[in-house]
Amino acid sequence: MTLVTTSWDDGHPLDLRVAELLAKYEFRGTFYVPRRNREGRSVLSRRELALLGSGFEIGGHSFDHVRLTSVPPDEAARQVRAIKDAVENELGRSVAGFCYPGGAHDAAIRALVRAHGFRYARTIENLWLAPARDPFQLPTTLQLYRHPRSTYLKNLARGRHLLTRAQGACVVLGGHPLGDVLRMLLDRAVSTGGVFHLWGHSWELEEHELWGELESFLAYARDRVPPAQRVDNAASIAAPSEASQRSTV
């Protein structure tokens, strides 16, 4: 059974605009938030986070949006613990998911995230159209941003399971416009019963005028995927095992 999920990083106030588009087309999504951003970007206020969390899954993204492999172990632990405590206190419920800032993680960081009560963690590994094999290395299909060809090649080289990602890589490296790539990858997921995972940053959509690309894709995907198969990241982890067996990408 094909599943479509989306996720959005950095907890920028424009996440509310993403949420409006997702709701318009009846899609789910997960928003990974810090409570401060050391890079200087705005983050959702307490009121905005509560509004977003009333309709969508919220996950942690470290407290200050720091790459956890770049700080001492005790600071990494503080960042993971603090974001879980802060978001759960603000929302009044537990949170299951974490996203590694900058995609930076190793075995020690994955163990740390697990030890602090998260049930899964998302990476920035692209080109997957199959269910996750490790809940603490949840991959994605594509970022909603057109990277140079070299970036996709580096992501592919640094990642795992090259054979699994080969057909997705062929689509992305084929030189097609971004909208066509998104539709082609979704069609591959539908044909194989796989998982399509779109991710991005709301501030990036604004800076690069990508709102139209997102809405166009959601309109296309709404006609291809039934509502019950549009899920958040937590639900995508539970994709049927037969989807993995059927997917050849």
TAFEN-V171454 format. One line per field, one symbol per residue. ss: DSSP state (a for helix, b for strand, c for the rest). A space follows every 50 residues. Layout:
ss=???
//
This chain:
ss=ccbbbbbbbcccccaaaaaaaaaacccccbbbbccccccccccccaaaaa aaacccbbbbcccccccaaaccaaaaaaaaaaaaaaaaaaacccccbbbc aaacccaaaaaaaaaccccbbbcccccccccccccccbcccbbcccccaa aaaaaaaacccaaaaaaaaaaacccccaaaaaaaaaaaaaaaccbbbbbb caaaaaacccaaaaaaaaaaaaccccaaabbcaaaaccccaaaaaaccc
//
